[in-house]
Amino acid sequence: MKNLSLETCIRLKDAGFPQPERAPGQLWYCRGDLCVLYRVLQDDIFGASIEGPSHYGTNAPDDWVHCPTALEIAEQIHWCDISFMGNGMYQVQFGEKKTVDHTTNLAEALAEIWLSENSKPV
């Protein structure tokens, strides 16, 4: 399964998508790097990114953006129908006529649905 881009995670956060308390096993972007948290002691945070393990210390909350899974996003959507089309492709339908066709990143497709329902007017 593919992860969300940093840009999509920021859009979700700005639109009010829940940012959980940091806990081991979660994916977060910290200062632009995607990492999986493996130890959280109060605000003392340890994670691993593609660069290897890191001690993130007590970074300011603005440094962190949660990278939700497809399941976490789906749990926040009122209703949608997800079909696996084969070859890693999905079709996601929500509402009466809104469809995201043949996507290979289910999390991104679900994020777009959540954003369409929850984005604040500019």
C-alpha positions in Angstrom: 0.0 0.0 0.0 1.3 3.4 -0.9 1.5 6.3 1.6 0.1 9.8 1.3 2.3 12.6 0.0 3.4 15.3 2.4 1.3 17.8 0.5 -1.8 15.7 0.9 -1.1 15.2 4.7 -0.7 19.0 5.1 -4.0 19.6 3.3 -5.8 17.1 5.5 -4.3 18.6 8.7 -5.3 22.2 7.5 -8.8 21.0 6.8 -9.2 19.5 10.3 -8.4 15.8 9.8 -7.7 14.3 13.2 -4.1 14.4 14.3 -3.8 11.6 16.9 -1.4 11.6 19.9 1.9 10.3 18.6 2.3 6.5 19.3 4.6 3.7 18.1 3.7 2.2 14.7 2.2 5.4 13.3 3.5 7.2 10.2 4.3 10.9 10.6 6.1 13.5 8.6 8.6 15.4 10.7 10.3 18.4 9.0 9.4 16.9 5.6 10.7 13.3 6.3 8.4 10.4 6.5 9.1 8.2 9.5 7.5 5.4 11.5 7.5 6.0 15.2 8.9 3.2 17.3 9.3 4.8 20.8 7.4 7.7 22.4 8.1 8.7 25.9 6.0 11.7 26.7 7.4 14.2 24.1 10.7 12.3 23.6 10.2 10.7 20.2 12.2 8.0 18.3 11.5 7.1 14.7 13.0 5.5 11.7 13.0 7.0 8.2 14.6 5.9 5.0 17.7 7.6 6.3 17.7 5.3 9.4 16.8 5.6 13.0 16.5 9.1 14.5 15.9 10.7 17.9 13.4 13.5 17.2 13.5 14.8 20.7 10.7 17.3 21.6 10.1 19.0 18.3 7.4 21.6 18.2 3.9 20.2 17.2 4.1 22.3 13.9 7.0 20.1 12.9 4.7 17.0 12.8 2.1 16.0 10.3 0.2 12.7 10.6 0.3 10.4 7.6 -3.0 8.5 8.0 -3.5 5.1 6.4 -6.3 4.4 3.9 -8.3 2.7 6.8 -7.9 5.7 9.1 -9.3 8.0 6.3 -12.1 5.5 5.4 -13.2 5.5 9.0 -13.8 9.3 8.7 -15.9 9.2 5.5 -19.6 8.9 5.8 -20.0 6.4 2.9 -17.9 5.2 0.0 -17.7 2.0 -2.1 -14.2 0.7 -2.9 -13.6 -1.9 -5.6 -10.4 -3.7 -6.3 -9.9 -3.8 -10.0 -6.8 -6.0 -10.1 -3.2 -5.1 -10.9 -3.1 -2.9 -7.8 -5.8 -0.6 -9.2 -8.9 0.6 -7.2 -12.1 2.4 -8.1 -13.6 4.5 -5.3 -17.2 5.8 -5.6 -18.9 8.2 -3.2 -22.1 10.2 -3.5 -24.3 9.6 -6.5 -22.0 10.4 -9.4 -18.6 11.0 -7.9 -16.0 8.4 -8.8 -12.2 8.2 -8.5 -11.3 5.7 -11.3 -8.4 3.3 -11.5 -6.2 4.7 -8.8 -3.1 2.9 -7.6 -3.0 4.9 -4.3 -6.1 4.1 -2.3 -5.1 6.4 0.5 -4.7 9.4 -1.8 -8.2 8.7 -3.4 -9.8 8.5 0.0 -8.1 11.7 1.1 -9.5 13.5 -1.9 -13.0 12.3 -1.0 -12.5 13.4 2.7 -11.2 16.8 1.5 -14.1 17.3 -0.9 -16.5 16.8 2.0 -14.6 18.7 4.7 -12.5 21.5 3.1 -13.1 24.9 4.4 -14.1 27.5 1.8 -11.3 29.8 0.7 
